[in-house]
């Protein structure tokens, strides 16, 4: 007698009346893509935050921008 190599054990969740979660080759790539997209979005947010810090630092260090800010402040005092 030959055994059926493709037979699977019954799902224990089905025995208690709970629908089994659908997983398989058709679901795994979608979950992986969603996880990858979430990670990319998180890293993009970190990059944007660092860019904002770099811009603020550059503005604070720029002598031209400091002079312009000082001139605008003095102009506001006169008006």
MODELLER restraints for C-alpha pairs under 7 A, 6 or more apart:
rsr = mdl.restraints
at = mdl.atoms
rsr.add(forms.Gaussian(group=physical.xy_distance, feature=features.Distance(at['CA:13:A'], at['CA:19:A']), mean=6.44, stdev=0.5))
rsr.add(forms.Gaussian(group=physical.xy_distance, feature=features.Distance(at['CA:13:A'], at['CA:20:A']), mean=5.83, stdev=0.5))
rsr.add(forms.Gaussian(group=physical.xy_distance, feature=features.Distance(at['CA:14:A'], at['CA:20:A']), mean=6.49, stdev=0.5))
rsr.add(forms.Gaussian(group=physical.xy_distance, feature=features.Distance(at['CA:59:A'], at['CA:65:A']), mean=6.39, stdev=0.5))
